Each structure stands twice: as structure tokens, then as C-alpha cells.
Amino acid sequence: MIKDYIIVEGQNLKGDKILIIWRDGQSNEKLNEFFKTMAWSSKDREFDIIYVNGDNNLDNLRKDEDHHKVKLIEQEFKKLMFGE
């Protein structure tokens, strides 16, 4: 755990590389800075799906060589639990 963040890296049953970022009330600007400093988009640590809690604008940080999708944890939870 990094101060104010819980980070989990892994993969799903389809083999997609997953990154989960759980933050404690951080603003989008702080999340963006945190994401940039972690350098997750480098070749050896590139992810297919990034899950983040709360509204964010991480898609705006994507570079041409990045192929990850950013998904909201809350929306995915509702979809999987309730079919919404």
C-alpha cells in the first residue's frame, strides 16, 4: 500500500493484465500525478484493464502506444452484481 492508495496488480481468467487503483478521496489531479510517477505505461508493466474507484480522467493520460482501458470499479460492480 502506498499512502492514500491501495494497488493490486494481477490478471483475470482471460489472461488480461489488470491494475486496480483504490484511492481514499484523492482528487483527479493527485491521481494523475500518482499515475505518472508510477510509470505504469512502460513496456514491461503495461496493463489491459485499469480499474479505479471514483470519477477520474486517466483515459486522457493515455499515450498512442498504450492500449489499456480504464473502468470504474463502482460501475463494474453494479454490472456484475445486478446486471445493470
VOTORKOL-348872 format. One line per field, with one value per atom (N, C-alpha, C, O, CB): residue in one letter; x, y, z. Coordinates in steps of 0.02 Angstrom, whole numbers, plus 32768, in hexadecimal, padded with zeros to 4 digits. Glycine has a CB too. Layout:
VOTORKOL-348872
rest	A ...
xx	X ...
yy	Y ...
zz	Z ...
This chain:
VOTORKOL-348872
rest	M M M M M I I I I I K K K K K D D D D D Y Y Y Y Y I I I I I I I I I I V V V V V E E E E E G G G G G Q Q Q Q Q N N N N N L L L L L K K K K K G G G G G D D D D D K K K K K I I I I I L L L L L I I I I I I I I I I W W W W W R R R R R D D D D D G G G G G Q Q Q Q Q S S S S S N N N N N E E E E E K K K K K L L L L L N N N N N E E E E E F F F F F F F F F F K K K K K T T T T T M M M M M A A A A A W W W W W S S S S S S S S S S K K K K K D D D D D R R R R R E E E E E F F F F F D D D D D I I I I I I I I I I Y Y Y Y Y V V V V V N N N N N G G G G G D D D D D N N N N N N N N N N L L L L L D D D D D N N N N N L L L L L R R R R R K K K K K D D D D D E E E E E D D D D D H H H H H H H H H H K K K K K V V V V V K K K K K L L L L L I I I I I E E E E E Q Q Q Q Q E E E E E F F F F F K K K K K K K K K K L L L L L M M M M M F F F F F G G G G G E E E E E
xx	802A 8000 802C 805D 7FD0 801B 803C 800D 7FD0 804E 8027 7FFC 7FC1 7FC9 8026 7F85 7F45 7F30 7EFD 7F48 7F56 7F45 7F4E 7F7C 7F70 7F22 7F2C 7F33 7F08 7EF0 7F69 7F79 7F7C 7F9D 7FBC 7F59 7F5B 7F6A 7F4A 7F18 7F9C 7FAC 7FA0 7FAD 7FF6 7F85 7F79 7F5E 7F6A 7F48 7F39 7F1A 7ED7 7ECE 7F48 7EAA 7E69 7E6B 7E9F 7E32 7E32 7E2F 7E3B 7E4C 7DEC 7E32 7E3E 7E88 7E9D 7E14 7EB0 7EF7 7F08 7F42 7F0F 7ED6 7EE3 7F0A 7EFA 7EA0 7F3C 7F61 7F37 7F1F 7FA8 7F2D 7EFF 7F26 7F53 7EC7 7F12 7F2A 7EED 7EC0 7F59 7EEB 7EB5 7ED3 7F03 7E90 7EB6 7ECB 7E90 7E5D 7EE5 7E97 7E63 7E80 7EB3 7E4D 7E5E 7E78 7E48 7E0C 7E86 7E62 7E3A 7E2C 7E4E 7E5D 7DF9 7DE3 7E14 7E11 7DD5 7E3F 7E70 7E50 7E25 7EAD 7E66 7E4E 7E6A 7E99 7E62 7E4C 7E65 7EAC 7ED4 7E37 7EBC 7F00 7F33 7F68 7F04 7F23 7F51 7F57 7F8D 7F3A 7F1E 7F20 7F4B 7F73 7ED9 7F43 7F6B 7FB6 7FDE 7F57 7FC9 800F 8029 8060 8019 8001 8013 801E 8050 7FDD 7FF0 7FF4 8033 8055 7FB5 8042 807D 80BD 80EB 807F 80C1 80FE 8109 8142 80FB 80D4 80DB 80F2 8108 809A 80EE 8107 80EB 8111 8153 80AA 808B 8087 807E 8046 808D 8085 80C5 80C6 8070 80FA 8137 812C 8100 8172 8152 8147 8140 8116 817F 816A 8169 8130 8124 81AA 810D 80D7 8096 806E 80EB 808C 8050 8014 801C 8059 7FDA 7F9E 7F69 7F67 7F83 7F3E 7F05 7ECA 7EA7 7EF2 7EBE 7E86 7E9E 7EC3 7E4C 7E89 7E98 7E56 7E2C 7EC4 7E4C 7E10 7E22 7E55 7DF3 7DF6 7E01 7DBF 7D8A 7E1F 7DC0 7D83 7D7A 7DAB 7D84 7D3C 7D2C 7D3B 7D60 7D53 7D1C 7D26 7D70 7D93 7CFC 7D87 7DCD 7DD3 7DA4 7DFA 7E0F 7E1C 7E5D 7E83 7E1F 7E6A 7EA7 7EAA 7EE0 7EAD 7E70 7E70 7E93 7EB1 7E28 7E91 7EB1 7EFD 7F20 7E9B 7F18 7F61 7F7D 7FB9 7F73 7F50 7F66 7F8F 7F7D 7F29 7FC6 7FF2 7FDF 7FBC 803E 7FF6 7FE5 7FF8 7FD5 8008 802F 8046 8021 8027 8090 7FFB 7FD5 7F95 7F76 7FC4 7F83 7F45 7F15 7EE5 7F56 7F21 7EF6 7EB2 7EAA 7F18 7E81 7E3F 7E38 7E4D 7E06 7E1A 7E0E 7DC5 7D99 7E23 7DB7 7D72 7D67 7D94 7D62 7D2B 7D19 7D06 7CDD 7CDF 7D23 7D15 7CCA 7CAD 7D3E 7CAC 7C66 7C38 7C09 7C52 7C45 7C1C 7C23 7BF2 7C2E 7C61 7C6C 7C4B 7C30 7CB8 7C4D 7C2D 7BE2 7BC6 7C3C 7BC2 7B7A 7B68 7B37 7B61 7B91 7B84 7B88 7B5E 7BB6 7BBC 7BC6 7B95 7B7F 7C0D 7B84 7B56 7B0D 7AE6 7B61 7AFA 7AB3 7AA0 7A66 7AA0 7ACF 7AC1 7AB0 7A90 7A8A 7AC5 7AB7 7AEB 7AE7 7AB3
yy	7FC5 8000 803E 8043 8000 806D 80AD 80DF 80D9 80C2 810E 813D 8155 8170 8178 814B 815E 8134 8143 81A6 8100 80D5 808B 8079 80E6 8062 8019 8004 8013 7FF3 7FE1 7FCE 7F82 7F62 7FEE 7F65 7F1D 7F12 7F2F 7EFB 7EE8 7ED4 7E8A 7E63 7EE6 7E76 7E2F 7E23 7E4A 7E14 7DEB 7DDE 7DBB 7D9A 7DB3 7DC3 7DA2 7D5E 7D48 7DCE 7D3B 7CF7 7CF6 7CC1 7CD8 7D2E 7D32 7D3D 7D3A 7D6A 7D4B 7D58 7DA1 7DB2 7D32 7DCE 7E15 7E2D 7E19 7E3D 7E57 7E74 7EAC 7ED8 7E8F 7EA9 7ED6 7F01 7EE8 7EAE 7F40 7F6C 7F89 7FA3 7FA5 7F85 7FA3 7FDA 7FCF 7F6D 8015 804E 8062 8079 808A 805A 806F 80AA 80A4 8034 80E3 811F 8138 812A 8157 815C 8174 81BF 81E9 8168 81CE 8213 8242 827E 822F 8227 8251 8273 8257 8227 82AF 82D4 82B5 828F 831F 82C7 82AE 82C6 82A1 82C5 8302 831C 82F2 82E2 8366 82E1 82B8 8272 8255 82B4 8256 8214 8216 81E9 81FD 824A 8250 8253 8231 828F 827A 8280 823D 8227 82B6 821C 81DA 81A9 8185 81C0 81A7 817A 8187 8158 8180 81C6 81D8 81C3 81A9 8223 81CD 81BC 8170 815A 81D9 8149 8100 80E3 80AA 80E0 8108 80F4 80AF 8084 80F2 80A6 8066 8059 8020 8063 808B 8080 8067 805C 80C1 805C 8042 7FFB 7FD8 8044 7FE5 7FA5 7F69 7F3E 7F99 7F66 7F2B 7F2B 7EF7 7F26 7F61 7F64 7F7F 7F9E 7F8F 7F73 7F8B 7F5F 7F22 7F8E 7F7D 7F5A 7F5C 7F8A 7F77 7F2A 7F28 7F4E 7F72 7EDF 7F47 7F68 7F88 7F69 7F36 7FC6 7FE9 7FFA 801C 802A 7FE2 7FF1 8027 8023 7FB1 805A 8091 80A1 80A1 80D0 80AF 80C5 8110 8136 80B3 8124 816B 8186 8168 8193 81BF 81E0 81EF 8200 8220 81EA 81F8 820A 8203 81BB 8220 8230 820F 822D 827C 81D2 81AF 81A0 819B 816E 819A 8190 81C8 81BD 8189 8204 823E 8239 825B 827E 8210 8208 81D2 81CA 81F6 81AE 8177 8191 81C3 8150 816F 817F 8151 8120 8177 8162 813A 80F1 80C5 8157 80E3 809D 8077 803A 809C 8099 8078 8059 8075 80AA 8020 8000 7FEF 7FCB 7FC2 8009 7FF8 801B 804F 800B 7FFC 8019 802B 8004 7FE8 8064 8079 806D 8084 80C3 804A 803C 8051 804C 7FF1 8069 807D 803F 8017 80B1 8037 7FFD 7FFA 7FC4 8001 8032 8033 801C 7FF6 807A 8032 801D 7FD2 7FB0 8045 7FB9 7F72 7F48 7F13 7F63 7F5F 7F3B 7F36 7EFF 7F5E 7F6D 7F6D 7F3F 7F1A 7FB4 7F42 7F19 7ECE 7EA7 7F2A 7EBC 7E76 7E5C 7E23 7E6B 7E87 7E72 7E75 7E49 7E9D 7EA8 7EB5 7EB6 7EC1 7EF5 7EAB 7EAB 7EEF 7EF5 7E7C 7F23 7F68 7F81 7FB9 7F98
zz	8000 8000 8000 8026 803D 7FD6 7FD3 7FF4 7FEC 7F89 8018 803E 8014 7FDD 8055 802F 8011 7FD5 7FB6 7FFC 7FC4 7F8B 7F9E 7FC3 7F4E 7F85 7F86 7F3E 7F14 7FAB 7F2E 7EEA 7EE6 7F0F 7ED3 7EB5 7EAA 7E60 7E35 7EC0 7E53 7E0E 7E08 7E35 7DFD 7DCE 7DC3 7D7E 7D50 7DF7 7D76 7D36 7D43 7D76 7D09 7D13 7D19 7CF8 7CE0 7CF9 7CF8 7CDC 7C91 7C75 7CEC 7C70 7C27 7C18 7BDE 7C08 7C4C 7C42 7C3A 7C2E 7C07 7C40 7C3C 7C79 7CB1 7C35 7C6E 7CA6 7CC4 7CA0 7C8E 7D06 7D29 7D5C 7D7D 7D4C 7D61 7D95 7DB8 7D97 7D78 7DFA 7E21 7E4C 7E70 7E4D 7E47 7E70 7E9B 7E81 7E44 7EDC 7F0B 7F32 7F53 7F3C 7F2C 7F4C 7F80 7F7D 7F18 7FB0 7FE7 7FDE 7FFA 802B 7FB6 7FAE 7F8B 7F95 7FF0 7F62 7F3F 7F03 7EE2 7F29 7EF6 7EBB 7E7C 7E7E 7EC0 7E43 7E03 7DF6 7DD9 7DCA 7E0A 7DFF 7E25 7E0B 7E14 7E64 7E8C 7E6E 7E6D 7ED6 7E57 7E37 7DF8 7DED 7E27 7DD0 7D92 7DA2 7D82 7D6B 7DD4 7DE7 7E01 7DF0 7E1D 7E2A 7E45 7E0C 7E0B 7E75 7DDC 7DA3 7D7A 7D66 7D77 7D6E 7D47 7D6B 7D4B 7D3A 7DAC 7DD1 7DD5 7DDD 7E17 7DD0 7DD3 7D91 7D8F 7DE8 7D5B 7D18 7D04 7CED 7D18 7D0C 7CFB 7CB1 7C9C 7D18 7C88 7C41 7C1F 7BE2 7C1F 7C45 7C27 7C0F 7C29 7C59 7BDE 7BBC 7BEB 7BE0 7B8C 7C1F 7C4A 7C7C 7C9C 7C6E 7C84 7CB4 7C96 7CB8 7CF0 7C57 7C36 7C48 7C4E 7BE9 7C51 7C66 7C2F 7C06 7CA7 7C30 7C01 7C1E 7BFA 7BF2 7C5F 7C80 7CC1 7CE7 7C8D 7CCC 7D0A 7D2B 7D0D 7CFE 7D68 7D8F 7DC2 7DE4 7DB2 7DC6 7DF5 7E17 7DF6 7DD1 7E58 7E79 7E6F 7E6F 7EC4 7E68 7E60 7E1B 7DF4 7E93 7E0D 7DCC 7DC3 7DF3 7DC7 7D85 7D76 7D2D 7D07 7D88 7D1A 7CD4 7CBD 7C97 7CCA 7CD4 7CC1 7C76 7C59 7CE7 7C56 7C0D 7BE9 7BB4 7BF3 7C05 7BE5 7BE8 7BC1 7C07 7C14 7C1A 7BEB 7BE5 7C62 7BCA 7B9F 7B65 7B45 7B85 7B58 7B1F 7AE5 7AEF 7B32 7AAA 7A6F 7A76 7A5C 7A32 7A98 7A9E 7AD5 7AD9 7AAC 7AFF 7B34 7B18 7AEC 7B6C 7B32 7B1A 7B53 7B48 7AF4 7B8F 7BC7 7BC3 7BA4 7C08 7BE4 7BEC 7C36 7C61 7BD4 7C45 7C8A 7C98 7C73 7C96 7CD0 7CE3 7D2B 7D55 7CDB 7D39 7D7D 7DA5 7D8F 7D7D 7DE0 7E0A 7E1B 7E18 7E4B 7E2B 7E40 7E07 7E14 7E56 7DCA 7D91 7D83 7D76 7D53 7D86 7D7A 7DB0 7DA1 7D78 7DEE 7E25 7E19 7E1F 7E68 7E09 7DFC 7DC2 7DC5 7DEE 7D8D 7D52 7D64 7D4F 7D1A 7D89 7D99 7DCF 7DCC 7DB1 7DFE 7E34 7E21 7E34 7E70 7DFB 7DEF 7DA6 7D96 7E0E 7D79 7D32 7D16 7CE2 7D25 7D39 7D23 7CF2 7CDB 7D5F
